[in-house]
Amino acid sequence: MTSKTEELSFTYFPENYRWSHGLLIGLNMAPWGGAEIGEVNRIGLRLKSCIGDDDAWFREWTREARAVEERGRECIADRRTASGAQYLQRASAYYHVGERFLQPKSTEGLDAYMRGVLCFRDAAKYIKRPHIEHVEIPYEGTTLPAIYIHAEPANTSGKVPAVVFFDGLDVTKEIQYFKGVPDLVARGIACLIVDGPGNGESIRFRNLYLRHDTEHYASPVWDYLASRPEIDPKRIGVMAISLGGYYAPRAAAFDQRYACCLAWGAQWDYQKIWRDRFDRLAQADTPSLSVAAQHISWVLNASSQDDALKRLEPFKLDGVVQKISCPFLMLHGEGDEQIPLSEAQKCFEAVGSKQKTMKIFSREEGGYHHCQIDNQSICSAYMWDWLEQVLQPER
């Protein structure tokens, strides 16, 4: 019988699921300019002697990020701006992959995280296609940081559709860009990637903590997109990854202006998931986590595991997804280590939409693991095909 670690493609660290998953996040950005496989390999080789040391993880990813950033800055200073932008994009991704595991957060870690934000922002100045724009979305007396990627080619004869792309538990809008978004906008669909409460810049620099009522911020995000003159308000969809399998369905259920909903990875009862994880940790077992266990308490502003579980009480989709009426797509890996397939099936069966699809990726085809971490390309192609179909203009 094949073991879990043998199933996971490119398993650099067989004894550590979290580190292997984290390194795959780096590798999987390569098709869209977020990584160079050789650079990620160098990081992995340096980490072989200190597996599980999250300070070393941060140090080695940041070390590579700084070296790549320096090359990019040199290129730009030498007026080789296209090459410089490529280097800066990779540096941005490396900074963010490196910082993800740090708990508690540190000044050094936050500084590196901001370098990642600024590298991506600076790269965008020199990238002609797609056109990348950094925007701020009004929200509760402050703003949510977001990246708006214009549809390609620009439609001068009419309005274009758009998709809101929320983060999961522990990724960032910059990392999300390298999950195939350039391919999406090349199909004529604009994309707005948002660091919502509990994610990215919003929690690190604006003290906006995770909340269960996703519609509270998803509705202002829809308002923002609908206000843009090039966007067709009737063709704005919502999607999100991993824990975003809670965010996107919740948003579509309570704000039915969204034209479609895509759950990239399923959720059903998130409190139950974390109760099981905490129980296993107490028994010296090792649940499959994508970040350190303390991360959940941090994003919830919880003082303890018990407090975190209390705050997770409303993170349930029963009674919610039944309200969804727009076209709905759920993607799940048959061997997802973090969220059992049975939980995904419960959620999908309860979804109220008359037009709903569940795609389960098998080991044989790839995409078998959590959010298709073992084959990002076939997953993004499937998603963008679906979005292109459901967001086409009415005839």
C-alpha positions as CSV (number, residue, x, y, z in Angstrom):
1,M,0.0,0.0,0.0
2,T,1.3,3.4,-0.9
3,S,2.1,5.6,2.1
4,K,1.0,9.3,2.4
5,T,4.5,10.5,2.0
6,E,5.1,8.3,-1.1
7,E,2.0,9.7,-2.7
8,L,3.1,13.3,-2.3
9,S,4.9,14.4,-5.4
10,F,8.3,16.1,-5.0
11,T,8.6,15.1,-1.4
12,Y,11.7,16.8,-0.3
13,F,11.1,16.1,3.4
14,P,9.4,12.7,3.8
15,E,9.2,13.1,7.6
16,N,7.6,16.6,7.5
17,Y,4.3,17.1,5.6
18,R,4.2,20.9,6.3
19,W,7.7,21.5,4.9
20,S,7.1,19.3,1.8
21,H,3.8,21.1,1.2
22,G,5.5,24.5,1.6
23,L,8.2,23.7,-0.8
24,L,5.6,22.5,-3.4
25,I,4.0,25.9,-3.1
26,G,7.3,27.4,-4.2
27,L,7.8,24.9,-7.1
28,N,4.2,25.2,-8.4
29,M,4.6,29.0,-9.0
30,A,7.3,28.3,-11.7
31,P,4.9,28.1,-14.7
32,W,3.7,31.7,-14.1
33,G,7.0,33.3,-13.2
34,G,6.9,33.0,-9.4
35,A,9.8,30.6,-9.1
36,E,12.8,29.1,-10.8
37,I,13.0,25.4,-10.1
38,G,16.8,25.5,-9.7
39,E,16.5,28.3,-7.1
40,V,13.9,26.4,-5.1
41,N,16.0,23.3,-5.3
42,R,19.0,25.1,-3.8
43,I,16.8,26.2,-0.9
44,G,15.6,22.7,-0.4
45,L,19.1,21.2,-0.4
46,R,20.3,23.7,2.2
47,L,17.3,22.8,4.5
48,K,18.0,19.0,4.4
49,S,20.1,19.2,7.5
50,C,17.6,21.2,9.7
51,I,14.2,19.7,8.9
52,G,11.5,21.2,11.1
53,D,13.4,24.3,12.2
54,D,11.1,27.0,11.0
55,D,13.7,29.7,11.8
56,A,16.0,28.0,9.3
57,W,13.2,27.8,6.8
58,F,12.7,31.5,7.0
59,R,16.4,32.2,6.9
60,E,17.1,30.1,3.7
61,W,14.0,31.3,1.8
62,T,14.9,34.9,2.7
63,R,18.5,34.4,1.8
64,E,17.5,33.3,-1.7
65,A,14.9,36.1,-2.0
66,R,17.5,38.7,-1.2
67,A,19.9,37.4,-3.8
68,V,17.2,37.3,-6.4
69,E,15.9,40.7,-5.5
70,E,19.4,42.2,-5.8
71,R,19.8,40.8,-9.3
72,G,16.5,42.3,-10.2
73,R,17.3,45.7,-8.8
74,E,20.6,45.7,-10.7
75,C,18.8,44.8,-14.0
76,I,16.4,47.7,-13.5
77,A,19.2,50.1,-12.6
78,D,20.8,49.0,-15.9
79,R,17.5,49.6,-17.7
80,R,16.9,45.9,-18.3
81,T,13.5,46.3,-16.8
82,A,11.8,43.3,-18.2
83,S,14.4,41.0,-16.8
84,G,14.4,42.9,-13.5
85,A,10.7,42.5,-13.1
86,Q,11.0,38.7,-13.5
87,Y,13.6,38.6,-10.8
88,L,11.5,40.8,-8.5
89,Q,8.4,38.6,-9.0
90,R,10.4,35.5,-7.9
91,A,11.9,37.4,-4.9
92,S,8.4,38.4,-3.8
93,A,7.2,34.8,-3.8
94,Y,10.3,33.5,-1.9
95,Y,9.9,36.1,0.8
96,H,6.3,35.1,1.4
97,V,6.9,31.4,1.3
98,G,9.7,31.9,3.8
99,E,7.7,34.0,6.2
100,R,4.5,31.8,6.4
101,F,5.8,29.4,9.1
102,L,7.0,32.1,11.6
103,Q,5.0,32.0,14.8
104,P,4.9,34.2,16.7
105,K,5.4,36.9,14.1
106,S,8.6,38.9,14.4
107,T,9.9,42.3,13.3
108,E,12.4,40.6,11.0
109,G,9.7,38.4,9.5
110,L,7.3,41.3,8.9
111,D,10.1,43.3,7.3
112,A,10.8,40.4,4.9
113,Y,7.1,40.0,4.2
114,M,6.8,43.7,3.3
115,R,9.9,43.3,1.0
116,G,7.9,40.7,-0.8
117,V,4.9,43.0,-1.2
118,L,7.2,45.8,-2.5
119,C,9.0,43.5,-4.9
120,F,5.8,42.5,-6.5
121,R,4.6,46.1,-6.6
122,D,7.8,47.3,-8.2
123,A,7.8,44.4,-10.7
124,A,4.3,45.4,-11.8
125,K,5.6,48.8,-12.9
126,Y,7.6,47.1,-15.7
127,I,5.3,44.3,-16.7
128,K,3.3,45.3,-19.8
129,R,1.1,42.3,-20.1
130,P,-0.9,41.5,-18.2
131,H,-1.6,44.9,-16.8
132,I,-1.3,44.7,-13.0
133,E,-2.7,47.4,-10.8
134,H,-2.5,47.7,-7.0
135,V,-5.8,48.9,-5.5
136,E,-7.4,49.6,-2.1
137,I,-11.0,48.6,-1.4
138,P,-12.9,50.7,1.1
139,Y,-13.8,48.6,4.1
140,E,-15.0,49.6,7.6
141,G,-13.1,52.9,7.8
142,T,-10.0,51.4,6.4
143,T,-9.2,49.5,3.2
144,L,-8.4,46.0,2.0
145,P,-5.3,45.7,-0.1
146,A,-5.8,43.9,-3.5
147,I,-4.2,43.3,-6.8
148,Y,-6.3,43.9,-9.9
149,I,-5.2,42.2,-13.1
150,H,-6.8,43.6,-16.2
151,A,-8.4,41.2,-18.7
152,E,-6.3,40.5,-21.8
153,P,-6.8,41.7,-24.4
154,A,-8.5,44.8,-23.3
155,N,-12.1,44.8,-24.6
156,T,-12.8,48.1,-26.2
157,S,-16.2,47.1,-27.6
158,G,-17.9,46.1,-24.3
159,K,-17.6,45.2,-20.7
160,V,-15.6,42.2,-19.4
161,P,-16.3,39.6,-16.7
162,A,-14.3,39.5,-13.5
163,V,-13.5,37.1,-10.6
164,V,-12.8,38.0,-7.0
165,F,-10.1,35.7,-5.7
166,F,-9.8,35.4,-1.9
167,D,-6.9,33.8,0.0
168,G,-7.1,30.7,2.2
169,L,-5.9,30.4,5.7
170,D,-2.2,31.1,5.1
171,V,-1.4,32.2,1.6
172,T,-1.2,35.8,0.2
173,K,-2.5,37.7,-2.7
174,E,1.1,37.8,-4.2
175,I,1.3,34.0,-4.0
176,Q,-2.2,33.7,-5.4
177,Y,-1.2,35.5,-8.6
178,F,1.2,32.7,-9.4
179,K,-1.5,30.1,-9.2
180,G,-2.4,30.6,-12.9
181,V,-4.0,34.0,-12.8
182,P,-2.1,35.2,-15.9
183,D,-3.7,32.4,-17.8
184,L,-7.2,33.4,-16.5
185,V,-6.9,37.0,-17.6
186,A,-5.6,35.9,-21.0
187,R,-9.1,34.4,-21.5
188,G,-10.6,37.9,-21.2
189,I,-11.6,37.6,-17.5
190,A,-10.3,40.3,-15.1
191,C,-9.2,39.1,-11.6
192,L,-9.2,40.9,-8.3
193,I,-7.0,39.1,-5.7
194,V,-7.8,40.3,-2.2
195,D,-6.1,40.0,1.2
196,G,-9.3,39.8,3.3
197,P,-9.4,39.9,7.1
198,G,-7.1,37.3,8.5
199,N,-4.9,37.2,5.4
200,G,-1.8,38.8,4.1
201,E,-1.3,42.5,4.6
202,S,-4.7,42.8,6.2
203,I,-3.7,40.9,9.4
204,R,0.0,41.7,9.4
205,F,-0.2,45.5,9.1
206,R,-3.9,46.4,9.6
207,N,-5.0,44.2,12.5
208,L,-7.9,42.9,10.5
209,Y,-8.6,39.4,12.0
210,L,-10.4,36.5,10.4
211,R,-14.2,36.6,10.7
212,H,-16.9,34.0,9.8
213,D,-19.3,36.4,8.0
214,T,-17.3,36.6,4.7
215,E,-20.1,38.6,3.1
216,H,-19.2,41.5,5.4
217,Y,-16.2,42.1,3.2
218,A,-17.1,40.2,0.0
219,S,-20.0,42.7,-0.6
220,P,-17.8,45.8,-0.5
221,V,-15.4,44.0,-2.9
222,W,-18.3,43.3,-5.3
223,D,-19.2,47.0,-5.1
224,Y,-15.7,48.0,-5.9
225,L,-15.5,45.8,-9.0
226,A,-18.9,46.8,-10.2
227,S,-17.9,50.5,-10.0
228,R,-15.1,50.0,-12.5
229,P,-16.3,51.1,-16.0
230,E,-14.8,48.1,-17.8
231,I,-16.5,45.5,-15.6
232,D,-19.9,43.9,-16.4
233,P,-21.6,43.8,-12.9
234,K,-23.7,40.8,-14.0
235,R,-20.6,38.7,-14.6
236,I,-18.6,39.0,-11.4
237,G,-17.8,35.6,-9.8
238,V,-16.1,34.7,-6.5
239,M,-13.5,32.0,-5.8
240,A,-11.1,31.1,-3.0
241,I,-8.6,28.4,-2.1
242,S,-8.3,25.9,0.8
243,L,-10.1,27.6,3.8
244,G,-11.4,29.7,1.0
245,G,-13.7,26.7,0.4
246,Y,-15.6,28.3,3.2
247,Y,-15.2,32.0,2.2
248,A,-16.4,31.8,-1.4
249,P,-19.6,29.7,-0.7
250,R,-20.4,31.9,2.2
251,A,-20.0,35.0,0.1
252,A,-22.2,33.6,-2.7
253,A,-24.8,32.4,-0.3
254,F,-25.3,35.8,1.3
255,D,-24.6,38.2,-1.6
256,Q,-26.4,36.7,-4.5
257,R,-25.1,39.4,-6.8
258,Y,-22.2,37.1,-7.4
259,A,-22.7,35.4,-10.8
260,C,-20.8,32.2,-9.9
261,C,-18.9,30.5,-7.1
262,L,-15.8,28.4,-7.2
263,A,-14.5,26.5,-4.1
264,W,-10.9,25.5,-4.7
265,G,-10.8,22.9,-1.9
266,A,-13.8,22.1,0.2
267,Q,-14.9,23.0,3.8
268,W,-17.9,21.9,5.8
269,D,-17.3,22.3,9.6
270,Y,-14.0,24.1,10.2
271,Q,-14.4,23.9,14.0
272,K,-14.6,20.1,13.8
273,I,-11.4,20.1,11.7
274,W,-9.4,22.1,14.2
275,R,-10.8,20.2,17.2
276,D,-9.5,17.0,15.7
277,R,-6.1,18.6,14.9
278,F,-5.7,19.9,18.5
279,D,-6.7,16.5,19.9
280,R,-4.1,14.8,17.7
281,L,-1.4,17.3,18.7
282,A,-2.2,16.6,22.4
283,Q,-1.6,12.9,21.8
284,A,1.7,13.7,20.2
285,D,0.3,12.8,16.8
286,T,1.1,14.9,13.7
287,P,-1.9,16.2,11.7
288,S,-1.3,17.4,8.2
289,L,-1.0,21.2,8.6
290,S,0.1,23.7,6.1
291,V,1.4,26.1,8.7
292,A,2.3,26.0,12.4
293,A,-0.6,25.1,14.7
294,Q,-0.4,28.6,16.4
295,H,-1.4,30.2,13.1
296,I,-5.1,29.6,13.6
297,S,-5.1,31.4,17.0
298,W,-3.2,34.3,15.6
299,V,-5.5,34.9,12.7
300,L,-8.5,34.7,15.0
301,N,-6.9,36.9,17.7
302,A,-7.6,34.0,20.1
303,S,-5.8,33.7,23.4
304,S,-5.7,29.9,23.5
305,Q,-6.7,26.7,21.7
306,D,-10.0,26.7,23.6
307,D,-10.6,30.3,22.6
308,A,-9.8,29.5,19.0
309,L,-12.3,26.7,19.0
310,K,-14.9,29.0,20.5
311,R,-14.3,31.5,17.8
312,L,-14.5,28.8,15.1
313,E,-18.0,27.8,16.2
314,P,-19.8,29.7,13.4
315,F,-17.4,28.5,10.7
316,K,-19.9,25.9,9.4
317,L,-21.5,25.7,6.0
318,D,-24.6,23.7,6.9
319,G,-27.5,26.0,6.5
320,V,-25.4,28.4,4.4
321,V,-24.6,26.6,1.1
322,Q,-28.3,25.7,0.7
323,K,-28.8,29.4,-0.1
324,I,-26.4,29.3,-3.1
325,S,-28.3,29.8,-6.4
326,C,-25.6,30.7,-8.8
327,P,-23.5,28.2,-10.8
328,F,-21.2,26.4,-8.4
329,L,-17.9,24.5,-8.9
330,M,-16.1,22.5,-6.1
331,L,-12.7,21.0,-6.6
332,H,-11.1,18.5,-4.3
333,G,-8.3,16.0,-4.3
334,E,-9.3,12.4,-3.7
335,G,-6.4,12.1,-1.2
336,D,-6.6,15.5,0.4
337,E,-4.6,15.2,3.7
338,Q,-6.1,18.3,5.3
339,I,-9.8,18.0,4.6
340,P,-11.3,14.5,4.1
341,L,-13.2,13.9,0.9
342,S,-16.2,12.9,2.9
343,E,-16.5,16.5,4.2
344,A,-16.3,17.8,0.6
345,Q,-19.1,15.5,-0.4
346,K,-21.3,16.6,2.5
347,C,-20.9,20.2,1.4
348,F,-21.5,19.6,-2.3
349,E,-24.6,17.6,-1.7
350,A,-26.1,20.4,0.4
351,V,-25.3,23.2,-2.1
352,G,-28.6,24.7,-3.3
353,S,-27.6,25.6,-6.8
354,K,-29.3,23.8,-9.7
355,Q,-26.1,24.2,-11.7
356,K,-23.4,22.6,-9.7
357,T,-20.3,20.5,-10.5
358,M,-17.9,18.6,-8.3
359,K,-14.5,17.7,-9.7
360,I,-12.5,15.1,-7.7
361,F,-8.9,14.8,-8.9
362,S,-7.5,11.2,-8.7
363,R,-4.0,10.0,-8.1
364,E,-3.8,8.7,-11.7
365,E,-4.5,12.1,-13.3
366,G,-2.8,14.3,-10.8
367,G,-4.2,16.9,-8.5
368,Y,-4.8,14.2,-5.9
369,H,-3.5,16.2,-2.9
370,H,-4.7,19.3,-1.0
371,C,-5.8,22.0,-3.5
372,Q,-4.0,20.1,-6.3
373,I,-0.6,21.0,-4.8
374,D,0.9,18.1,-6.8
375,N,-0.4,19.4,-10.2
376,Q,-1.4,23.0,-10.2
377,S,-1.5,23.3,-14.0
378,I,-4.3,20.8,-14.7
379,C,-6.3,22.3,-11.9
380,S,-6.1,25.9,-13.1
381,A,-6.9,24.8,-16.7
382,Y,-10.1,23.1,-15.4
383,M,-11.1,26.1,-13.3
384,W,-10.5,28.6,-16.1
385,D,-12.4,26.5,-18.6
386,W,-15.4,26.5,-16.2
387,L,-15.2,30.2,-15.5
388,E,-14.9,31.0,-19.2
389,Q,-18.1,29.0,-19.8
390,V,-20.2,30.3,-17.0
391,L,-19.2,34.0,-17.4
392,Q,-19.7,34.2,-21.1
393,P,-22.1,37.0,-22.1
394,E,-25.7,36.3,-22.6
395,R,-26.7,35.7,-26.2
